[in-house]
């Protein structure tokens, strides 16, 4: 029964719950309208009774008022009668009656009754006077504001009392909870042309009015320069308003909205001058009239309650809206960089406008994560993001971190030789801002890391033909590599020692390591060895900086023991595979000598980098012994004449690594034999060979020389790639010139034939 009840409940929630909630809301609205009508009718009846009681007349007053009606003509002319007295209240009533007769037709009692049944346009106040519909509207608006505040309080109480139901409302009827939030980007269109100029000399005000006169809305260079000079010399608010409106016309020059603009621009020089003036002068004038003060902590103090800020609010919104439009359509690198630079002094004023700030963050993140932009432009965009992280509060910082991570994921969907440097710049710069507020970074980063774990778990528990593709792609690999950079940068022992406390991000090391290991072993086939090498480097980075021991040798030995590396390869004419820009080896590379050599180089390099992390550690002999034994066993099998891989180059690389590790083991044992402390003395164990540089160890010197050789090799390859691109560009340019010459010659021939 319980099971069926739960099933029926779920069925009801799926099919009927939303309709039931909608009907209840409609019924509540109708019931509220009926209650308001009943209250209005009750008030009207009560006021009429009070008015009738106040105007009730005595018999003497009735007789006096009827004196004229009962008097004949002879008595009237004979005189001897008393004139009925009229009180000021009666005179006022008569005056109102006369005015009502003159101003509007007299309504019948039936019409009045009909109006009382519905929404009456005229009601009676407590003194007996009439209140028009506008007065009723004002009172109802005041009442509705009070009800809105009361309703907000009820929602806050509901959120604390029943958070589960409140979350249900957020998911199914968010508009009910956000009923009072009417601020929108459309407010940007409301320019305050009636805002007053701050007190200044009359002579200057007159100069502004005469100098900024525009004829027929067509802007000229002289007008813009006059505005610029007024803003530079006088910080004129009127000139500021004119420049903001002209800048809006320039930003929306290709949009339909420009039809309703105050100005029109047809000259490219005027367009350029308007952009330069607005981007350079508007922040200066704003900072003059409403200066901001930067605190020692990096926060910015600005009086948002000042009257001048309210006056400048429409201009700020309009200017930022125009900048947003400009960022979406600019292609020139210099202008784009200038536009981004102009936003930086405007950031303190935008802290009050959350929605506008979120809108402007998106194009900035897009420019920063777009590899087609120049490096200077991308760095300028990043500096804006970092500045916002410094001066913003917790909510703004969380928004910036989420947007930055989304930018990293979107910008790294494709990695080639040409984009690898840009992706590294993207990840390194994003990792920097993750340490500004580590408490918020921890909560935000935990959410994203949990998403990566959910994707991995789904691929493991629900295997299908294409389920692995959610893990084995560049975005997932770069995401894990990005988190390794974040942790290595902010959980470094030296950084923590400088700060005097451990990093708040340190608890994220364990989940990141576990997810990375799970991802690299999801499909342990030779085709995805390049992906395993990428993730191994990410784990080496974490281990190197945080001092965390991660057992990486077994995953590299697994590569050596695969069939790809144990069997004799076949010859091939393929060029060496670029492991830095590959996560998957093409099928033609499998079982070839060129691929086997490349994988062997990667394994030897990564094993040496793993060993060098602990080259000075007192337990290095015990750490290296099982790995050396397995490597020697592999060399023995690989060197077999019958079943070996017969790859002398590969075997020589592994043999050299084994020799250097054994040499380093003897070096540690010689120095360990001279110590006088026991293993239980943790402080002495940690300080063993602490003053010795790692490059002086036998293994350290070997790794240092290998790194230098690899750097020289990479530099030669990069130089050749750049020269090849130049030759290709020059060849394309010469082909274009030849094509244009052919077109010109054809045009000349056609002209001659026409003649």
Secondary structure, DSSP 8 states (H G I E B T S, - for coil): -HHHHHHHHHHHHHHTHHHHHHHHHHHHHHHHHHHHHHHHHHHHHHHHHHHHHHT---HHHHHHHTHHHH--HHHHHH---------HHHHHHHHHHHHHHHHS----HHHHHHHHHS--S-EE-TTS-EE-HHHHHHHHHHHHHHHHHHHHHHHHHHHHH-HHHHHHHHHH-HHHHTTT----GGGGG---TT----S--HHHHHHHHHHT--STTB--HHHHHHHHHHHHHT--HHHHHHHHHHHHHHHTTTSGGGGG-S-B---HHHHHHHHHHHHHHHHHHHHHHS--EE-TTS-EE--TTSHHHHHHHHHHHHHHHHHHHHHHH---HHHHHHHHHHHHTTHHHHTT-HHHHHHHHHHHHHHHT-TTS-HHHHHHHHHHHHHHHHHS-HHHHHHHHHHHHHHHHHHTS---TTTHHHHHHHHHHHHHHTTSSHHHHHHHHHHHHHHHHHHHHHHHHS--SSGGGGTSSHHHHHHHHHHHHHHHHHS-HHHHHHHTS--TTTTHHHHHHHHHHHHHTSS-SGGGHHHHHHHHHHHHHHHHHH------HHHHHHHHTSHHHHS--B--------GGG-SS--GGGTTBHHHHHHHHHHHHHHHHHHHHTTTT-TTHHHHHHHHHHHHHHHHHHHT-TTTS---HHHHHHHHHHHHHHHHHHHHHHHHHTT----TT-HHHHHTTTTTS-GGGSHHHHHHHHHHHHHHHHHHHHHHHHHHHHHHHHHHHHHHHHHHHHHHHHHHHHHHHHH-
